């Protein structure tokens, strides 16, 4: 059986999870806008604050998933990312 309790697995999850959170936020709130124009809209401080907080929540989901499975090396990787 493959062990996923590796530091690099956590780093990859810690990088991918906020990006997935960003895509979900874009689809829910700005789905009619293209992704390129959505990224251009990030100069608005209110939008940027909401996006950063949601990306951190997505990162917390990866953190608690690995913590619940007792994969402590992967948890360290999420924190390192």
VEXDREN-2710 file (C-alpha; in Angstrom, 1 decimal):
% VEXDREN-2710
k/r/px/py/pz
1/UNK/0.0/0.0/0.0
2/UNK/1.3/3.5/-0.9
3/UNK/1.9/5.8/2.0
4/UNK/0.7/9.4/1.3
5/UNK/2.3/10.7/4.6
6/UNK/5.0/12.6/2.8
7/UNK/6.1/16.2/3.1
8/UNK/5.9/16.8/-0.6
9/UNK/2.3/15.5/-0.8
10/UNK/1.3/18.1/1.8
11/UNK/3.2/20.9/-0.1
12/UNK/1.4/20.0/-3.3
13/UNK/-2.0/19.9/-1.5
14/UNK/-1.2/23.2/0.2
15/UNK/-0.5/24.8/-3.2
16/UNK/-3.5/23.3/-5.1
17/UNK/-6.2/23.8/-2.4
18/UNK/-6.1/27.6/-2.5
19/UNK/-6.2/27.6/-6.3
20/UNK/-9.3/25.3/-6.2
21/UNK/-10.9/27.7/-3.7
22/UNK/-10.2/30.5/-6.1
23/UNK/-11.8/28.7/-9.0
24/UNK/-14.9/27.9/-6.8
25/UNK/-15.2/31.5/-5.8
26/UNK/-14.9/32.6/-9.4
27/UNK/-17.6/30.2/-10.6
28/UNK/-20.0/31.1/-7.8
29/UNK/-19.7/34.9/-7.8
30/UNK/-18.3/35.8/-11.2
31/UNK/-19.2/32.9/-13.4
32/UNK/-20.4/35.1/-16.3
33/UNK/-17.0/36.9/-16.3
34/UNK/-14.0/35.3/-18.0
35/UNK/-11.3/34.1/-15.7
36/UNK/-8.8/36.6/-17.2
37/UNK/-11.1/39.6/-16.5
38/UNK/-11.7/38.2/-13.0
39/UNK/-8.0/38.2/-12.3
40/UNK/-7.9/41.8/-13.5
41/UNK/-10.7/42.6/-11.1
42/UNK/-8.5/41.6/-8.1
43/UNK/-7.3/45.1/-7.7
44/UNK/-10.5/45.8/-5.8
45/UNK/-9.6/45.5/-2.0
46/UNK/-13.0/44.1/-1.0
47/UNK/-12.8/41.3/-3.6
48/UNK/-9.1/40.6/-2.8
49/UNK/-9.9/40.2/1.0
50/UNK/-12.7/37.8/0.3
51/UNK/-10.6/35.7/-2.1
52/UNK/-7.6/35.5/0.3
53/UNK/-9.9/34.4/3.2
54/UNK/-11.6/31.7/1.1
55/UNK/-8.3/30.4/-0.2
56/UNK/-7.1/30.1/3.4
57/UNK/-10.2/28.2/4.2
58/UNK/-9.5/25.8/1.4
59/UNK/-6.0/25.4/2.7
60/UNK/-7.5/24.6/6.2
61/UNK/-9.6/21.9/4.6
62/UNK/-6.4/20.2/3.3
63/UNK/-4.8/20.7/6.7
64/UNK/-7.6/19.1/8.7
65/UNK/-8.0/16.3/6.2
66/UNK/-4.4/15.2/6.7
67/UNK/-4.6/15.9/10.5
68/UNK/-7.7/13.7/10.8
69/UNK/-5.9/10.9/8.9
70/UNK/-2.9/11.3/11.2
71/UNK/-0.6/12.1/8.3
72/UNK/1.6/14.5/10.2
73/UNK/4.3/14.8/7.6
74/UNK/1.7/15.9/5.1
75/UNK/0.3/18.3/7.6
76/UNK/3.8/19.9/7.9
77/UNK/3.8/20.2/4.1
78/UNK/0.5/22.0/4.0
79/UNK/1.9/24.4/6.6
80/UNK/5.1/24.9/4.7
81/UNK/3.2/25.8/1.5
END
